[in-house]
Amino acid sequence: MRTYISTIGYHSTRVMRPILNNGIDADDTVVLLRPLEDEKEQSKDAIQDVRQTVRELGPDTTVVTEAIDHDSFETAVLECVDVIEAANGQVILNFDGGPREVFLPFTVAAISRPNLIDQVFQFRDTDQKVRELSLPNLMDRVPEVADETLQAVGELDEEATLPSIAESTGKARSTVGRHLDKLEEANLVRTQKAKKTREVRLTLGGRLRLQ
């Protein structure tokens, strides 16, 4: 089971491309976010196009629209959070543009709930391609015991390995290894085995924490 959540403007193809790339099954749901009281014919046509295309791909697939109250930015963000939290199964977000009144609150909502999201896609205006994104995790706290290790990863940059971090911080390799496990769990670093060592790189979330 998958739930696709997408902003929608006047172009249904921007919504459908990630769905077509990933596939759709009978028990999947497509949620379209639109501004409250949006009565523009172009918007209605785009939504109808999505409904028709999805119906052709999977007759039992559900397509729902969520009207987001955008008079208050705070309200719009919280309503988008509610949509994400209510999603079932694998949660896939699509940033395809659409009205800014919904797009920005949806973006903030997504960044505030990274642990509920499985995949994120963006339809690019420049080349008309769909790209998968990795949202930074800005919500989880950096484990206090691992803060010095995170700082060392940033300072060592591409030279960061478990041994080099241990040498830089003066900590035992076993201790650094535990810190890296915590930082990776918080999506602040990524590690990989390379020969007999463990290479470490900051994620976008990790870089933002160190700015």
For each residue, the residues with C-beta under 8 A, 3 or more apart:
1: 25 27 28 29 88 89 90
2: 22 24 25 28 29 89 90 91 92
3: 28 29 30 31 87 88 89 90 91 92
4: 18 19 24 28 29 30 31 92 93 94
5: 31 33 83 84 87 91 92 93 94
6: 15 18 30 31 32 33 93 94 95 96
7: 32 33 34 94 95 96 97 98 99 102 103 106
8: 12 14 15 32 33 34 43 46 47 50 96 98
9: 14 42 43 46 96 97 98 99
10: 40 42 43 45 46
11: 14 15 46 96 97
12: 8 15 16 46 47 49 50 53
13: 16 17
14: 8 9 11 17 94 96 97 123
15: 6 8 11 12 18 19 30 32 46 50 94 96
16: 12 13 19 20 50 53 54
17: 13 14 20 21 123 130
18: 4 6 15 21 22 92 94 121 123 130
19: 4 15 16 22 23 24 30 54 57 94
20: 16 17 23 57
21: 17 18 121 130
22: 2 18 19 92 119
23: 19 20
24: 2 4 19 28 30 54 57 58 61
25: 1 2 28 58 61
26: 58 59 60 61
27: 1 60 61 89
28: 1 2 3 4 24 25 58 61 62 89
29: 1 2 3 4 61 62 63 64 87 88
30: 3 4 6 15 19 24 50 54 61 62 63 64
31: 3 4 5 6 64 65 66 83 87
32: 6 7 8 15 47 50 63 64 65 66
33: 5 6 7 8 65 66 68 80 83 98 102 106
34: 7 8 38 43 47 65 66 67 68 98 99 102
35: 38 67 68 70 99 101 102
36: 67 68 69 70
37: 67
38: 34 35 43 67 99
39: 43 44
40: 10 43 44
41: 44 45
42: 9 10 45 46
43: 8 9 10 34 38 39 40 46 47
44: 39 40 41 47 48
45: 10 41 42 48 49
46: 8 9 10 11 12 15 42 43 49 50
47: 8 12 32 34 43 44 50 51 65
48: 44 45 51 52
49: 12 45 46 52 53
50: 8 12 15 16 30 32 46 47 53 54 63
51: 47 48 54 55 63
52: 48 49 55 56
53: 12 16 49 50 56 57
54: 16 19 24 30 50 51 57 58 61 63
55: 51 52 58 59 61 63
56: 52 53 59
57: 19 20 24 53 54 61
58: 24 25 26 28 54 55 61
59: 26 55 56
60: 26 27
61: 24 25 26 27 28 29 30 54 55 57 58
62: 28 29 30
63: 29 30 32 50 51 54 55
64: 29 30 31 32
65: 31 32 33 34 47
66: 31 32 33 34 79 83
67: 34 35 36 37 38
68: 33 34 35 36 76 79 80 101 102 105 106
69: 36 72 75 76 79
70: 35 36 73 75 76 99 101 102 105
71: 75
72: 69 75 76
73: 70 76 77 104 105
74: 77 78
75: 69 70 71 72 78 79
76: 68 69 70 72 73 79 80 101 102 105
77: 73 74 80 81 105 108 109 112
78: 74 75 81 82 109
79: 66 68 69 75 76 82 83 105
80: 33 68 76 77 83 84 102 105 106 108 109 110
81: 77 78 84 85 109 112 113
82: 78 79 85 86
83: 5 31 33 66 79 80 86 87 109
84: 5 80 81 87 91 93 109 110 113 116 117
85: 81 82 113 116
86: 82 83
87: 3 5 29 31 83 84 91 116
88: 1 3 29
89: 1 2 3 27 28
90: 1 2 3 118 119
91: 2 3 5 84 87 116 117 118 119
92: 2 3 4 5 18 22 117 118 119 120 121
93: 4 5 6 84 106 110 117 119 120 121
94: 4 5 6 7 14 15 18 19 120 121 122 123
95: 6 7 103 106 107 120 121 122 123 133
96: 6 7 8 9 11 14 15 122 123
97: 7 9 11 14 103 123 125
98: 7 8 9 33 34 102 103
99: 7 9 34 35 38 70 102 103
100: 103 104
101: 35 68 70 76 104 105
102: 7 33 34 35 68 70 76 80 98 99 105 106
103: 7 95 97 98 99 100 106 107
104: 73 100 101 107 108
105: 68 70 73 76 77 79 80 101 102 108 109
106: 7 33 68 80 93 95 102 103 109 110
107: 95 103 104 110 111
108: 77 80 104 105 111 112
109: 77 78 80 81 83 84 105 106 112 113
110: 80 84 93 106 107 113 114 117 120 135
111: 107 108 114 135 136 138 139
112: 77 81 108 109 139
113: 81 84 85 109 110 116 117 139
114: 110 111 117 135 136 137 139 187
115: 137
116: 84 85 87 91 113
117: 84 91 92 93 110 113 114 120 135
118: 90 91 92
119: 22 90 91 92 93 132
120: 92 93 94 95 110 117 132 133 134 135
121: 18 21 92 93 94 95 130 131 132 133
122: 94 95 96 130 131 133
123: 14 17 18 94 95 96 97 128 129 130
124: 127 128 129 130 131
125: 97 128
126:
127: 124
128: 123 124 125
129: 123 124
130: 17 18 21 121 122 123 124
131: 121 122 124
132: 119 120 121
133: 95 120 121 122
134: 120 203 204
135: 110 111 114 117 120
136: 111 114 187 203 204 205 208
137: 114 115 140 186 187 188 203 205
138: 111 205 208 209
139: 111 112 113 114
140: 137 186 187
141: 144 186
142: 146 147 150 183 186 188 209
143: 146 147 179 182 183 186
144: 141 147
145: 179 182
146: 142 143 149 150 179 180 182 183
147: 142 143 144 150 151
148: 151 152 169 171
149: 146 152 153 165 169 171 176 179 180 183
150: 142 146 147 153 154 179 183 188 189 206 209 210
151: 147 148 154 155 210
152: 148 149 155 156 160 165 168 169
153: 149 150 156 160 165 183 189 200 201 202 206
154: 150 151 157 202 206 207 210
155: 151 152 168
156: 152 153 159 160 161 164 165 168
157: 154 160
158: 201
159: 156 164
160: 152 153 156 157 164 165 199 200 201
161: 156 164 165 194 197 198 199 200
162: 165 166 173 176 177 180 191 197 198 200
163: 166 167 173 197
164: 156 159 160 161 167 168
165: 149 152 153 156 160 161 162 168 169 171 176 180 200
166: 162 163 169 170 171 172 173 175 176
167: 163 164 170
168: 152 155 156 164 165
169: 148 149 152 165 166 176
170: 166 167
171: 148 149 165 166 175 176 179
172: 166 175 176
173: 162 163 166 176 177
174: 177 178
175: 166 171 172 178 179
176: 149 162 165 166 169 171 172 173 179 180
177: 162 173 174 180 181 198
178: 174 175 181 182
179: 143 145 146 149 150 171 175 176 182 183
180: 146 149 162 165 176 177 183 184 189 191 198 200
181: 177 178 184 185
182: 143 145 146 178 179 185 186
183: 142 143 146 149 150 153 179 180 186 188 189 206
184: 180 181 187 188 189 190 191
185: 181 182
186: 137 140 141 142 143 182 183 205
187: 114 136 137 140 184 203 205
188: 137 142 150 183 184 202 203 205 206 209
189: 150 153 180 183 184 200 201 202 203 206
190: 184 200 201 203
191: 162 180 184 198 199 200 201
192: 198 199
193: 197 198 199
194: 161 197 198 199
195:
196:
197: 161 162 163 193 194
198: 161 162 177 180 191 192 193 194
199: 160 161 191 192 193 194
200: 153 160 161 162 165 180 189 190 191
201: 153 158 160 189 190 191
202: 153 154 188 189 206 207 210
203: 134 136 137 187 188 189 190 206 207
204: 134 136 207 208
205: 136 137 138 186 187 188 208 209
206: 150 153 154 183 188 189 202 203 209 210
207: 154 202 203 204 210 211
208: 136 138 204 205 211
209: 138 142 150 188 205 206
210: 150 151 154 202 206 207
211: 207 208
